[in-house]
Amino acid sequence: MDKKHFVYILLTKNDTLYCGYTDDVEKRFVAHLEGKGAKYTKANKPVKVVWQKEFETKQEALKEEYRIKHKLTRKQKLALINSSHIS
């Protein structure tokens, strides 16, 4: 079975966005809820996954995660979320 590679964006309780990489979005979201996901989400509690995208390779996913985290403004991240909203 091929491993899946995802980039995701979480909305936090204080209305910030957190972007990350995982091979299992649901499992990773639970880890964030339990305070085990990342230092940022330990302090900024996640509310829901607002965007996710699957990639063929880990390298592609990590490249996109970096682009979202370091190159996009909040406004651009919101536009990305709104262009392919998941519920």
PyMOL Python script that loads the backbone (N, CA, C, O; Angstrom):
from pymol import cmd

cmd.read_pdbstr("""\
ATOM      1  N   MET A   1       0.837  -1.191   0.000  1.00  0.00           N
ATOM      2  CA  MET A   1       0.000   0.000   0.000  1.00  0.00           C
ATOM      3  C   MET A   1       0.881   1.253   0.000  1.00  0.00           C
ATOM      4  O   MET A   1       1.796   1.383   0.813  1.00  0.00           O
ATOM      5  N   ASP A   2       0.596   2.146  -0.900  1.00  0.00           N
ATOM      6  CA  ASP A   2       1.366   3.387  -0.996  1.00  0.00           C
ATOM      7  C   ASP A   2       1.020   4.320   0.157  1.00  0.00           C
ATOM      8  O   ASP A   2      -0.139   4.456   0.549  1.00  0.00           O
ATOM      9  N   LYS A   3       2.048   4.950   0.683  1.00  0.00           N
ATOM     10  CA  LYS A   3       1.844   5.930   1.747  1.00  0.00           C
ATOM     11  C   LYS A   3       1.296   7.208   1.139  1.00  0.00           C
ATOM     12  O   LYS A   3       1.713   7.628   0.059  1.00  0.00           O
ATOM     13  N   LYS A   4       0.369   7.813   1.835  1.00  0.00           N
ATOM     14  CA  LYS A   4      -0.221   9.065   1.360  1.00  0.00           C
ATOM     15  C   LYS A   4       0.512  10.241   1.996  1.00  0.00           C
ATOM     16  O   LYS A   4       1.058  10.133   3.094  1.00  0.00           O
ATOM     17  N   HIS A   5       0.511  11.352   1.292  1.00  0.00           N
ATOM     18  CA  HIS A   5       1.202  12.561   1.751  1.00  0.00           C
ATOM     19  C   HIS A   5       0.244  13.737   1.631  1.00  0.00           C
ATOM     20  O   HIS A   5      -0.258  14.039   0.549  1.00  0.00           O
ATOM     21  N   PHE A   6      -0.001  14.396   2.758  1.00  0.00           N
ATOM     22  CA  PHE A   6      -0.956  15.503   2.795  1.00  0.00           C
ATOM     23  C   PHE A   6      -0.341  16.764   3.379  1.00  0.00           C
ATOM     24  O   PHE A   6       0.515  16.710   4.262  1.00  0.00           O
ATOM     25  N   VAL A   7      -0.792  17.892   2.870  1.00  0.00           N
ATOM     26  CA  VAL A   7      -0.558  19.183   3.497  1.00  0.00           C
ATOM     27  C   VAL A   7      -1.940  19.641   3.943  1.00  0.00           C
ATOM     28  O   VAL A   7      -2.923  19.476   3.221  1.00  0.00           O
ATOM     29  N   TYR A   8      -2.003  20.216   5.133  1.00  0.00           N
ATOM     30  CA  TYR A   8      -3.297  20.631   5.675  1.00  0.00           C
ATOM     31  C   TYR A   8      -3.164  21.979   6.358  1.00  0.00           C
ATOM     32  O   TYR A   8      -2.073  22.400   6.742  1.00  0.00           O
ATOM     33  N   ILE A   9      -4.313  22.651   6.499  1.00  0.00           N
ATOM     34  CA  ILE A   9      -4.359  23.917   7.233  1.00  0.00           C
ATOM     35  C   ILE A   9      -5.444  23.790   8.287  1.00  0.00           C
ATOM     36  O   ILE A   9      -6.565  23.370   8.001  1.00  0.00           O
ATOM     37  N   LEU A  10      -5.090  24.161   9.514  1.00  0.00           N
ATOM     38  CA  LEU A  10      -6.031  24.160  10.636  1.00  0.00           C
ATOM     39  C   LEU A  10      -6.427  25.584  10.969  1.00  0.00           C
ATOM     40  O   LEU A  10      -5.632  26.514  10.838  1.00  0.00           O
ATOM     41  N   LEU A  11      -7.664  25.740  11.400  1.00  0.00           N
ATOM     42  CA  LEU A  11      -8.121  26.997  11.984  1.00  0.00           C
ATOM     43  C   LEU A  11      -8.048  26.820  13.491  1.00  0.00           C
ATOM     44  O   LEU A  11      -8.474  25.789  14.012  1.00  0.00           O
ATOM     45  N   THR A  12      -7.510  27.814  14.204  1.00  0.00           N
ATOM     46  CA  THR A  12      -7.401  27.719  15.656  1.00  0.00           C
ATOM     47  C   THR A  12      -8.467  28.569  16.337  1.00  0.00           C
ATOM     48  O   THR A  12      -9.116  29.403  15.704  1.00  0.00           O
ATOM     49  N   LYS A  13      -8.637  28.344  17.638  1.00  0.00           N
ATOM     50  CA  LYS A  13      -9.661  29.064  18.404  1.00  0.00           C
ATOM     51  C   LYS A  13      -9.474  30.574  18.363  1.00  0.00           C
ATOM     52  O   LYS A  13     -10.452  31.320  18.410  1.00  0.00           O
ATOM     53  N   ASN A  14      -8.220  31.037  18.275  1.00  0.00           N
ATOM     54  CA  ASN A  14      -7.989  32.484  18.233  1.00  0.00           C
ATOM     55  C   ASN A  14      -7.858  32.994  16.790  1.00  0.00           C
ATOM     56  O   ASN A  14      -7.226  34.019  16.535  1.00  0.00           O
ATOM     57  N   ASP A  15      -8.477  32.246  15.846  1.00  0.00           N
ATOM     58  CA  ASP A  15      -8.590  32.662  14.445  1.00  0.00           C
ATOM     59  C   ASP A  15      -7.250  32.787  13.726  1.00  0.00           C
ATOM     60  O   ASP A  15      -7.081  33.654  12.869  1.00  0.00           O
ATOM     61  N   THR A  16      -6.293  31.918  14.074  1.00  0.00           N
ATOM     62  CA  THR A  16      -5.047  31.857  13.314  1.00  0.00           C
ATOM     63  C   THR A  16      -5.070  30.596  12.466  1.00  0.00           C
ATOM     64  O   THR A  16      -5.908  29.715  12.663  1.00  0.00           O
ATOM     65  N   LEU A  17      -4.145  30.519  11.526  1.00  0.00           N
ATOM     66  CA  LEU A  17      -4.046  29.362  10.642  1.00  0.00           C
ATOM     67  C   LEU A  17      -2.730  28.645  10.899  1.00  0.00           C
ATOM     68  O   LEU A  17      -1.692  29.280  11.083  1.00  0.00           O
ATOM     69  N   TYR A  18      -2.781  27.321  10.909  1.00  0.00           N
ATOM     70  CA  TYR A  18      -1.581  26.511  11.084  1.00  0.00           C
ATOM     71  C   TYR A  18      -1.490  25.543   9.913  1.00  0.00           C
ATOM     72  O   TYR A  18      -2.467  24.866   9.594  1.00  0.00           O
ATOM     73  N   CYS A  19      -0.346  25.470   9.278  1.00  0.00           N
ATOM     74  CA  CYS A  19      -0.131  24.575   8.144  1.00  0.00           C
ATOM     75  C   CYS A  19       0.842  23.480   8.547  1.00  0.00           C
ATOM     76  O   CYS A  19       1.823  23.733   9.247  1.00  0.00           O
ATOM     77  N   GLY A  20       0.563  22.256   8.100  1.00  0.00           N
ATOM     78  CA  GLY A  20       1.452  21.143   8.418  1.00  0.00           C
ATOM     79  C   GLY A  20       1.423  20.057   7.367  1.00  0.00           C
ATOM     80  O   GLY A  20       0.643  20.101   6.415  1.00  0.00           O
ATOM     81  N   TYR A  21       2.303  19.070   7.563  1.00  0.00           N
ATOM     82  CA  TYR A  21       2.411  17.898   6.691  1.00  0.00           C
ATOM     83  C   TYR A  21       2.090  16.655   7.510  1.00  0.00           C
ATOM     84  O   TYR A  21       2.413  16.593   8.696  1.00  0.00           O
ATOM     85  N   THR A  22       1.454  15.663   6.887  1.00  0.00           N
ATOM     86  CA  THR A  22       1.183  14.390   7.555  1.00  0.00           C
ATOM     87  C   THR A  22       0.890  13.312   6.522  1.00  0.00           C
ATOM     88  O   THR A  22       0.684  13.597   5.343  1.00  0.00           O
ATOM     89  N   ASP A  23       0.876  12.067   6.992  1.00  0.00           N
ATOM     90  CA  ASP A  23       0.435  10.964   6.135  1.00  0.00           C
ATOM     91  C   ASP A  23      -0.978  10.515   6.528  1.00  0.00           C
ATOM     92  O   ASP A  23      -1.543   9.614   5.907  1.00  0.00           O
ATOM     93  N   ASP A  24      -1.547  11.154   7.571  1.00  0.00           N
ATOM     94  CA  ASP A  24      -2.895  10.819   8.040  1.00  0.00           C
ATOM     95  C   ASP A  24      -3.492  12.057   8.711  1.00  0.00           C
ATOM     96  O   ASP A  24      -3.188  12.349   9.868  1.00  0.00           O
ATOM     97  N   VAL A  25      -4.334  12.775   7.989  1.00  0.00           N
ATOM     98  CA  VAL A  25      -4.860  14.055   8.468  1.00  0.00           C
ATOM     99  C   VAL A  25      -5.689  13.895   9.742  1.00  0.00           C
ATOM    100  O   VAL A  25      -5.514  14.663  10.688  1.00  0.00           O
ATOM    101  N   GLU A  26      -6.583  12.915   9.781  1.00  0.00           N
ATOM    102  CA  GLU A  26      -7.439  12.731  10.963  1.00  0.00           C
ATOM    103  C   GLU A  26      -6.611  12.419  12.210  1.00  0.00           C
ATOM    104  O   GLU A  26      -6.833  12.994  13.276  1.00  0.00           O
ATOM    105  N   LYS A  27      -5.662  11.509  12.064  1.00  0.00           N
ATOM    106  CA  LYS A  27      -4.804  11.127  13.190  1.00  0.00           C
ATOM    107  C   LYS A  27      -3.980  12.332  13.676  1.00  0.00           C
ATOM    108  O   LYS A  27      -3.816  12.543  14.878  1.00  0.00           O
ATOM    109  N   ARG A  28      -3.480  13.097  12.735  1.00  0.00           N
ATOM    110  CA  ARG A  28      -2.667  14.279  13.079  1.00  0.00           C
ATOM    111  C   ARG A  28      -3.522  15.342  13.771  1.00  0.00           C
ATOM    112  O   ARG A  28      -3.060  15.991  14.710  1.00  0.00           O
ATOM    113  N   PHE A  29      -4.770  15.526  13.312  1.00  0.00           N
ATOM    114  CA  PHE A  29      -5.662  16.499  13.933  1.00  0.00           C
ATOM    115  C   PHE A  29      -5.932  16.108  15.384  1.00  0.00           C
ATOM    116  O   PHE A  29      -5.926  16.966  16.267  1.00  0.00           O
ATOM    117  N   VAL A  30      -6.167  14.825  15.635  1.00  0.00           N
ATOM    118  CA  VAL A  30      -6.379  14.338  17.007  1.00  0.00           C
ATOM    119  C   VAL A  30      -5.141  14.620  17.856  1.00  0.00           C
ATOM    120  O   VAL A  30      -5.263  15.035  19.009  1.00  0.00           O
ATOM    121  N   ALA A  31      -3.954  14.397  17.297  1.00  0.00           N
ATOM    122  CA  ALA A  31      -2.709  14.688  18.030  1.00  0.00           C
ATOM    123  C   ALA A  31      -2.641  16.174  18.384  1.00  0.00           C
ATOM    124  O   ALA A  31      -2.243  16.529  19.494  1.00  0.00           O
ATOM    125  N   HIS A  32      -3.027  17.040  17.451  1.00  0.00           N
ATOM    126  CA  HIS A  32      -3.051  18.480  17.734  1.00  0.00           C
ATOM    127  C   HIS A  32      -4.042  18.780  18.864  1.00  0.00           C
ATOM    128  O   HIS A  32      -3.735  19.560  19.765  1.00  0.00           O
ATOM    129  N   LEU A  33      -5.220  18.168  18.820  1.00  0.00           N
ATOM    130  CA  LEU A  33      -6.233  18.388  19.860  1.00  0.00           C
ATOM    131  C   LEU A  33      -5.728  17.958  21.237  1.00  0.00           C
ATOM    132  O   LEU A  33      -6.051  18.577  22.251  1.00  0.00           O
ATOM    133  N   GLU A  34      -4.939  16.901  21.256  1.00  0.00           N
ATOM    134  CA  GLU A  34      -4.397  16.375  22.516  1.00  0.00           C
ATOM    135  C   GLU A  34      -3.150  17.123  22.972  1.00  0.00           C
ATOM    136  O   GLU A  34      -2.556  16.779  23.994  1.00  0.00           O
ATOM    137  N   GLY A  35      -2.752  18.145  22.216  1.00  0.00           N
ATOM    138  CA  GLY A  35      -1.572  18.931  22.579  1.00  0.00           C
ATOM    139  C   GLY A  35      -0.262  18.261  22.214  1.00  0.00           C
ATOM    140  O   GLY A  35       0.797  18.659  22.700  1.00  0.00           O
ATOM    141  N   LYS A  36      -0.322  17.240  21.355  1.00  0.00           N
ATOM    142  CA  LYS A  36       0.873  16.492  20.968  1.00  0.00           C
ATOM    143  C   LYS A  36       1.312  16.774  19.526  1.00  0.00           C
ATOM    144  O   LYS A  36       2.306  16.221  19.054  1.00  0.00           O
ATOM    145  N   GLY A  37       0.570  17.629  18.840  1.00  0.00           N
ATOM    146  CA  GLY A  37       0.835  17.843  17.421  1.00  0.00           C
ATOM    147  C   GLY A  37       2.019  18.739  17.127  1.00  0.00           C
ATOM    148  O   GLY A  37       2.906  18.371  16.358  1.00  0.00           O
ATOM    149  N   ALA A  38       2.037  19.900  17.729  1.00  0.00           N
ATOM    150  CA  ALA A  38       3.091  20.886  17.485  1.00  0.00           C
ATOM    151  C   ALA A  38       3.053  21.915  18.602  1.00  0.00           C
ATOM    152  O   ALA A  38       2.020  22.116  19.242  1.00  0.00           O
ATOM    153  N   LYS A  39       4.176  22.558  18.828  1.00  0.00           N
ATOM    154  CA  LYS A  39       4.246  23.579  19.869  1.00  0.00           C
ATOM    155  C   LYS A  39       3.215  24.677  19.616  1.00  0.00           C
ATOM    156  O   LYS A  39       2.576  25.162  20.550  1.00  0.00           O
ATOM    157  N   TYR A  40       3.055  25.067  18.349  1.00  0.00           N
ATOM    158  CA  TYR A  40       2.117  26.143  18.004  1.00  0.00           C
ATOM    159  C   TYR A  40       0.686  25.775  18.372  1.00  0.00           C
ATOM    160  O   TYR A  40      -0.033  26.591  18.948  1.00  0.00           O
ATOM    161  N   THR A  41       0.266  24.552  18.046  1.00  0.00           N
ATOM    162  CA  THR A  41      -1.123  24.172  18.309  1.00  0.00           C
ATOM    163  C   THR A  41      -1.352  23.785  19.769  1.00  0.00           C
ATOM    164  O   THR A  41      -2.494  23.634  20.203  1.00  0.00           O
ATOM    165  N   LYS A  42      -0.277  23.625  20.517  1.00  0.00           N
ATOM    166  CA  LYS A  42      -0.417  23.419  21.964  1.00  0.00           C
ATOM    167  C   LYS A  42      -0.885  24.727  22.596  1.00  0.00           C
ATOM    168  O   LYS A  42      -1.709  24.724  23.510  1.00  0.00           O
ATOM    169  N   ALA A  43      -0.352  25.840  22.103  1.00  0.00           N
ATOM    170  CA  ALA A  43      -0.705  27.168  22.617  1.00  0.00           C
ATOM    171  C   ALA A  43      -1.933  27.757  21.918  1.00  0.00           C
ATOM    172  O   ALA A  43      -2.657  28.563  22.504  1.00  0.00           O
ATOM    173  N   ASN A  44      -2.163  27.357  20.676  1.00  0.00           N
ATOM    174  CA  ASN A  44      -3.275  27.866  19.866  1.00  0.00           C
ATOM    175  C   ASN A  44      -4.145  26.678  19.459  1.00  0.00           C
ATOM    176  O   ASN A  44      -3.917  26.052  18.424  1.00  0.00           O
ATOM    177  N   LYS A  45      -5.142  26.381  20.288  1.00  0.00           N
ATOM    178  CA  LYS A  45      -5.942  25.165  20.107  1.00  0.00           C
ATOM    179  C   LYS A  45      -6.654  25.117  18.753  1.00  0.00           C
ATOM    180  O   LYS A  45      -7.326  26.074  18.368  1.00  0.00           O
ATOM    181  N   PRO A  46      -6.505  24.004  18.036  1.00  0.00           N
ATOM    182  CA  PRO A  46      -7.174  23.870  16.742  1.00  0.00           C
ATOM    183  C   PRO A  46      -8.671  23.638  16.888  1.00  0.00           C
ATOM    184  O   PRO A  46      -9.129  23.014  17.846  1.00  0.00           O
ATOM    185  N   VAL A  47      -9.423  24.151  15.923  1.00  0.00           N
ATOM    186  CA  VAL A  47     -10.869  23.987  15.898  1.00  0.00           C
ATOM    187  C   VAL A  47     -11.249  22.966  14.834  1.00  0.00           C
ATOM    188  O   VAL A  47     -12.020  22.042  15.095  1.00  0.00           O
ATOM    189  N   LYS A  48     -10.695  23.140  13.620  1.00  0.00           N
ATOM    190  CA  LYS A  48     -11.016  22.206  12.543  1.00  0.00           C
ATOM    191  C   LYS A  48      -9.992  22.299  11.422  1.00  0.00           C
ATOM    192  O   LYS A  48      -9.243  23.269  11.304  1.00  0.00           O
ATOM    193  N   VAL A  49      -9.988  21.252  10.604  1.00  0.00           N
ATOM    194  CA  VAL A  49      -9.179  21.243   9.382  1.00  0.00           C
ATOM    195  C   VAL A  49      -9.991  21.996   8.333  1.00  0.00           C
ATOM    196  O   VAL A  49     -11.119  21.615   8.022  1.00  0.00           O
ATOM    197  N   VAL A  50      -9.415  23.063   7.794  1.00  0.00           N
ATOM    198  CA  VAL A  50     -10.139  23.881   6.821  1.00  0.00           C
ATOM    199  C   VAL A  50      -9.676  23.655   5.383  1.00  0.00           C
ATOM    200  O   VAL A  50     -10.322  24.102   4.435  1.00  0.00           O
ATOM    201  N   TRP A  51      -8.545  22.953   5.231  1.00  0.00           N
ATOM    202  CA  TRP A  51      -8.024  22.683   3.889  1.00  0.00           C
ATOM    203  C   TRP A  51      -7.069  21.510   3.961  1.00  0.00           C
ATOM    204  O   TRP A  51      -6.324  21.364   4.930  1.00  0.00           O
ATOM    205  N   GLN A  52      -7.093  20.672   2.932  1.00  0.00           N
ATOM    206  CA  GLN A  52      -6.097  19.618   2.812  1.00  0.00           C
ATOM    207  C   GLN A  52      -5.923  19.245   1.353  1.00  0.00           C
ATOM    208  O   GLN A  52      -6.849  19.377   0.552  1.00  0.00           O
ATOM    209  N   LYS A  53      -4.734  18.780   1.015  1.00  0.00           N
ATOM    210  CA  LYS A  53      -4.447  18.367  -0.353  1.00  0.00           C
ATOM    211  C   LYS A  53      -3.492  17.188  -0.298  1.00  0.00           C
ATOM    212  O   LYS A  53      -2.539  17.175   0.481  1.00  0.00           O
ATOM    213  N   GLU A  54      -3.762  16.201  -1.136  1.00  0.00           N
ATOM    214  CA  GLU A  54      -2.909  15.017  -1.201  1.00  0.00           C
ATOM    215  C   GLU A  54      -1.864  15.183  -2.298  1.00  0.00           C
ATOM    216  O   GLU A  54      -2.137  15.768  -3.346  1.00  0.00           O
ATOM    217  N   PHE A  55      -0.660  14.661  -2.045  1.00  0.00           N
ATOM    218  CA  PHE A  55       0.444  14.740  -2.997  1.00  0.00           C
ATOM    219  C   PHE A  55       0.984  13.344  -3.279  1.00  0.00           C
ATOM    220  O   PHE A  55       0.865  12.441  -2.451  1.00  0.00           O
ATOM    221  N   GLU A  56       1.572  13.182  -4.445  1.00  0.00           N
ATOM    222  CA  GLU A  56       2.150  11.902  -4.862  1.00  0.00           C
ATOM    223  C   GLU A  56       3.361  11.518  -4.011  1.00  0.00           C
ATOM    224  O   GLU A  56       3.533  10.353  -3.651  1.00  0.00           O
ATOM    225  N   THR A  57       4.201  12.513  -3.691  1.00  0.00           N
ATOM    226  CA  THR A  57       5.431  12.219  -2.950  1.00  0.00           C
ATOM    227  C   THR A  57       5.551  13.120  -1.717  1.00  0.00           C
ATOM    228  O   THR A  57       4.956  14.195  -1.644  1.00  0.00           O
ATOM    229  N   LYS A  58       6.327  12.651  -0.771  1.00  0.00           N
ATOM    230  CA  LYS A  58       6.588  13.439   0.435  1.00  0.00           C
ATOM    231  C   LYS A  58       7.302  14.731   0.068  1.00  0.00           C
ATOM    232  O   LYS A  58       7.024  15.786   0.639  1.00  0.00           O
ATOM    233  N   GLN A  59       8.225  14.646  -0.890  1.00  0.00           N
ATOM    234  CA  GLN A  59       8.983  15.833  -1.318  1.00  0.00           C
ATOM    235  C   GLN A  59       8.054  16.926  -1.850  1.00  0.00           C
ATOM    236  O   GLN A  59       8.215  18.098  -1.510  1.00  0.00           O
ATOM    237  N   GLU A  60       7.082  16.542  -2.684  1.00  0.00           N
ATOM    238  CA  GLU A  60       6.123  17.520  -3.220  1.00  0.00           C
ATOM    239  C   GLU A  60       5.306  18.150  -2.092  1.00  0.00           C
ATOM    240  O   GLU A  60       5.078  19.359  -2.073  1.00  0.00           O
ATOM    241  N   ALA A  61       4.869  17.308  -1.156  1.00  0.00           N
ATOM    242  CA  ALA A  61       4.056  17.798  -0.043  1.00  0.00           C
ATOM    243  C   ALA A  61       4.846  18.771   0.825  1.00  0.00           C
ATOM    244  O   ALA A  61       4.340  19.834   1.187  1.00  0.00           O
ATOM    245  N   LEU A  62       6.073  18.415   1.158  1.00  0.00           N
ATOM    246  CA  LEU A  62       6.888  19.286   2.009  1.00  0.00           C
ATOM    247  C   LEU A  62       7.225  20.603   1.312  1.00  0.00           C
ATOM    248  O   LEU A  62       7.332  21.644   1.961  1.00  0.00           O
ATOM    249  N   LYS A  63       7.389  20.555   0.008  1.00  0.00           N
ATOM    250  CA  LYS A  63       7.643  21.774  -0.764  1.00  0.00           C
ATOM    251  C   LYS A  63       6.424  22.703  -0.688  1.00  0.00           C
ATOM    252  O   LYS A  63       6.565  23.915  -0.522  1.00  0.00           O
ATOM    253  N   GLU A  64       5.217  22.113  -0.815  1.00  0.00           N
ATOM    254  CA  GLU A  64       3.993  22.917  -0.737  1.00  0.00           C
ATOM    255  C   GLU A  64       3.773  23.445   0.683  1.00  0.00           C
ATOM    256  O   GLU A  64       3.348  24.586   0.861  1.00  0.00           O
ATOM    257  N   GLU A  65       4.059  22.623   1.688  1.00  0.00           N
ATOM    258  CA  GLU A  65       3.936  23.078   3.073  1.00  0.00           C
ATOM    259  C   GLU A  65       4.837  24.298   3.297  1.00  0.00           C
ATOM    260  O   GLU A  65       4.407  25.289   3.888  1.00  0.00           O
ATOM    261  N   TYR A  66       6.063  24.223   2.833  1.00  0.00           N
ATOM    262  CA  TYR A  66       7.000  25.334   2.985  1.00  0.00           C
ATOM    263  C   TYR A  66       6.469  26.587   2.281  1.00  0.00           C
ATOM    264  O   TYR A  66       6.518  27.685   2.835  1.00  0.00           O
ATOM    265  N   ARG A  67       5.960  26.411   1.050  1.00  0.00           N
ATOM    266  CA  ARG A  67       5.430  27.544   0.284  1.00  0.00           C
ATOM    267  C   ARG A  67       4.279  28.211   1.041  1.00  0.00           C
ATOM    268  O   ARG A  67       4.231  29.436   1.154  1.00  0.00           O
ATOM    269  N   ILE A  68       3.363  27.406   1.552  1.00  0.00           N
ATOM    270  CA  ILE A  68       2.212  27.959   2.268  1.00  0.00           C
ATOM    271  C   ILE A  68       2.660  28.667   3.541  1.00  0.00           C
ATOM    272  O   ILE A  68       2.232  29.788   3.815  1.00  0.00           O
ATOM    273  N   LYS A  69       3.523  28.014   4.320  1.00  0.00           N
ATOM    274  CA  LYS A  69       3.963  28.587   5.599  1.00  0.00           C
ATOM    275  C   LYS A  69       4.792  29.857   5.437  1.00  0.00           C
ATOM    276  O   LYS A  69       4.624  30.813   6.194  1.00  0.00           O
ATOM    277  N   HIS A  70       5.676  29.864   4.460  1.00  0.00           N
ATOM    278  CA  HIS A  70       6.675  30.939   4.388  1.00  0.00           C
ATOM    279  C   HIS A  70       6.491  31.945   3.257  1.00  0.00           C
ATOM    280  O   HIS A  70       7.098  33.016   3.282  1.00  0.00           O
ATOM    281  N   LYS A  71       5.674  31.621   2.280  1.00  0.00           N
ATOM    282  CA  LYS A  71       5.539  32.518   1.131  1.00  0.00           C
ATOM    283  C   LYS A  71       4.161  33.181   1.043  1.00  0.00           C
ATOM    284  O   LYS A  71       4.034  34.268   0.479  1.00  0.00           O
ATOM    285  N   LEU A  72       3.131  32.537   1.596  1.00  0.00           N
ATOM    286  CA  LEU A  72       1.782  33.087   1.458  1.00  0.00           C
ATOM    287  C   LEU A  72       1.404  33.970   2.637  1.00  0.00           C
ATOM    288  O   LEU A  72       1.739  33.681   3.786  1.00  0.00           O
ATOM    289  N   THR A  73       0.706  35.044   2.330  1.00  0.00           N
ATOM    290  CA  THR A  73       0.156  35.904   3.382  1.00  0.00           C
ATOM    291  C   THR A  73      -1.111  35.235   3.924  1.00  0.00           C
ATOM    292  O   THR A  73      -1.606  34.274   3.336  1.00  0.00           O
ATOM    293  N   ARG A  74      -1.621  35.731   5.018  1.00  0.00           N
ATOM    294  CA  ARG A  74      -2.875  35.202   5.553  1.00  0.00           C
ATOM    295  C   ARG A  74      -3.990  35.318   4.511  1.00  0.00           C
ATOM    296  O   ARG A  74      -4.788  34.397   4.334  1.00  0.00           O
ATOM    297  N   LYS A  75      -4.032  36.456   3.829  1.00  0.00           N
ATOM    298  CA  LYS A  75      -5.051  36.678   2.807  1.00  0.00           C
ATOM    299  C   LYS A  75      -4.945  35.626   1.702  1.00  0.00           C
ATOM    300  O   LYS A  75      -5.961  35.110   1.237  1.00  0.00           O
ATOM    301  N   GLN A  76      -3.735  35.310   1.287  1.00  0.00           N
ATOM    302  CA  GLN A  76      -3.523  34.299   0.246  1.00  0.00           C
ATOM    303  C   GLN A  76      -3.897  32.904   0.747  1.00  0.00           C
ATOM    304  O   GLN A  76      -4.436  32.097  -0.011  1.00  0.00           O
ATOM    305  N   LYS A  77      -3.614  32.618   2.017  1.00  0.00           N
ATOM    306  CA  LYS A  77      -3.994  31.327   2.602  1.00  0.00           C
ATOM    307  C   LYS A  77      -5.514  31.192   2.644  1.00  0.00           C
ATOM    308  O   LYS A  77      -6.055  30.127   2.347  1.00  0.00           O
ATOM    309  N   LEU A  78      -6.198  32.269   3.011  1.00  0.00           N
ATOM    310  CA  LEU A  78      -7.663  32.247   3.039  1.00  0.00           C
ATOM    311  C   LEU A  78      -8.234  32.053   1.631  1.00  0.00           C
ATOM    312  O   LEU A  78      -9.235  31.357   1.462  1.00  0.00           O
ATOM    313  N   ALA A  79      -7.614  32.655   0.635  1.00  0.00           N
ATOM    314  CA  ALA A  79      -8.055  32.479  -0.752  1.00  0.00           C
ATOM    315  C   ALA A  79      -7.860  31.022  -1.177  1.00  0.00           C
ATOM    316  O   ALA A  79      -8.715  30.459  -1.861  1.00  0.00           O
ATOM    317  N   LEU A  80      -6.752  30.413  -0.780  1.00  0.00           N
ATOM    318  CA  LEU A  80      -6.495  29.002  -1.082  1.00  0.00           C
ATOM    319  C   LEU A  80      -7.573  28.124  -0.439  1.00  0.00           C
ATOM    320  O   LEU A  80      -8.119  27.226  -1.079  1.00  0.00           O
ATOM    321  N   ILE A  81      -7.865  28.392   0.819  1.00  0.00           N
ATOM    322  CA  ILE A  81      -8.891  27.631   1.547  1.00  0.00           C
ATOM    323  C   ILE A  81     -10.241  27.787   0.863  1.00  0.00           C
ATOM    324  O   ILE A  81     -10.948  26.801   0.656  1.00  0.00           O
ATOM    325  N   ASN A  82     -10.603  29.010   0.511  1.00  0.00           N
ATOM    326  CA  ASN A  82     -11.911  29.285  -0.094  1.00  0.00           C
ATOM    327  C   ASN A  82     -12.038  28.724  -1.501  1.00  0.00           C
ATOM    328  O   ASN A  82     -13.148  28.457  -1.962  1.00  0.00           O
ATOM    329  N   SER A  83     -10.905  28.540  -2.196  1.00  0.00           N
ATOM    330  CA  SER A  83     -10.966  28.027  -3.571  1.00  0.00           C
ATOM    331  C   SER A  83     -11.221  26.525  -3.621  1.00  0.00           C
ATOM    332  O   SER A  83     -11.661  26.009  -4.648  1.00  0.00           O
ATOM    333  N   SER A  84     -10.953  25.826  -2.539  1.00  0.00           N
ATOM    334  CA  SER A  84     -11.170  24.375  -2.515  1.00  0.00           C
ATOM    335  C   SER A  84     -11.577  23.936  -1.119  1.00  0.00           C
ATOM    336  O   SER A  84     -10.909  23.121  -0.483  1.00  0.00           O
ATOM    337  N   HIS A  85     -12.670  24.486  -0.665  1.00  0.00           N
ATOM    338  CA  HIS A  85     -13.142  24.281   0.722  1.00  0.00           C
ATOM    339  C   HIS A  85     -13.556  22.835   0.969  1.00  0.00           C
ATOM    340  O   HIS A  85     -14.226  22.220   0.139  1.00  0.00           O
ATOM    341  N   ILE A  86     -13.149  22.298   2.123  1.00  0.00           N
ATOM    342  CA  ILE A  86     -13.635  20.986   2.557  1.00  0.00           C
ATOM    343  C   ILE A  86     -14.552  21.214   3.742  1.00  0.00           C
ATOM    344  O   ILE A  86     -14.371  22.174   4.492  1.00  0.00           O
ATOM    345  N   SER A  87     -15.518  20.356   3.918  1.00  0.00           N
ATOM    346  CA  SER A  87     -16.437  20.551   5.036  1.00  0.00           C
ATOM    347  C   SER A  87     -16.304  19.444   6.054  1.00  0.00           C
ATOM    348  O   SER A  87     -17.005  19.448   7.066  1.00  0.00           O
TER     349      SER A  87
END
""", "prot")
cmd.dss("prot")
cmd.show_as("cartoon", "prot")
cmd.util.cbc("prot")
cmd.orient("prot")
